[in-house]
């Protein structure tokens, strides 16, 4: 517990996956968290995001999640950042030393830059791949990106990372073939479609990621002590 209390984890992206990852970290006793998301809570988040309530609609996700973490552990050190991570503002997000990074970003360009930056700085990172359009949480797994299949996002990320000289990355993914939801809204700029999402798949994914990071933190820090 002392090892976890002295650990600092950054979570990039506080949506359906990231919010549950934070929950696992906070309830496991991780002592310091940096929480990053530029978005505010929307009614469209109510079906899957931990911070999404009618009472929090319109509030910054980073601030709402921080308040929840503080209610879980009043002694936790929190750094909520209501800003979007991208290559142009990379330095603003690395003013502190992280023991681990959870990447729950859904923008490919930002995800790739974060992964590359973590590798260059020697910071362990666990990245979430596609959980949208998936229904079976029992197929979720944590593995190396070289072993992923049936995941369109994994295919794109794997190819782009290889071009940057990165061939290994710990990821959470599902080999479940994506469902084809009815298109009920126009995709935002830069996206081909709006993926559908249910409560249980991103939630399970986030808890798995939080649990894996807690496990790795204790293993790494125990190894350093020896």
WOCOR-V65935 format. One record per backbone hydrogen bond with DSSP energy under -1.0 kcal/mol. CO is the residue of the C=O (numbers start at 1). NH is the residue of the N-H. Records with the same first field share a line. If there is no record, write none. Layout:
CO = NH / NH
This chain:
1 = 5
2 = 6
4 = 7 / 31
7 = 32
8 = 99 / 100
9 = 34
10 = 102
11 = 36
12 = 104
15 = 19
17 = 21
18 = 22
19 = 23
20 = 24
21 = 25
22 = 26
23 = 27
25 = 30
31 = 77
32 = 9
33 = 79
34 = 11
35 = 81
36 = 13
39 = 61
41 = 58
42 = 45
43 = 46
45 = 48 / 49
49 = 52
53 = 56
56 = 59
59 = 41
60 = 64
61 = 65
62 = 66
63 = 67
64 = 68
65 = 69
66 = 70
67 = 71
68 = 72
69 = 73
73 = 76
77 = 33
79 = 35
81 = 37 / 83
87 = 90
89 = 92
90 = 93
91 = 94
100 = 10
101 = 126
102 = 12
103 = 128
107 = 111
108 = 112
109 = 113
110 = 114
111 = 115
112 = 116
113 = 117
114 = 118
115 = 119
116 = 120
117 = 121
118 = 123
124 = 101
126 = 103
127 = 172
131 = 134
133 = 179
136 = 139
137 = 140
141 = 173
143 = 171
144 = 147
145 = 148
151 = 155
152 = 156
153 = 157
154 = 158
155 = 159
156 = 160
157 = 161
158 = 162
159 = 163
161 = 166
162 = 165
169 = 145
170 = 127
171 = 143
172 = 129
173 = 141
188 = 191
196 = 133
199 = 203
200 = 204
201 = 205
202 = 206
203 = 207
204 = 208
205 = 209
206 = 210
207 = 211
208 = 212
209 = 213
210 = 214
211 = 215
212 = 216
213 = 217
214 = 218
215 = 219
216 = 220
217 = 221
218 = 222
219 = 223
220 = 224
221 = 225
222 = 226
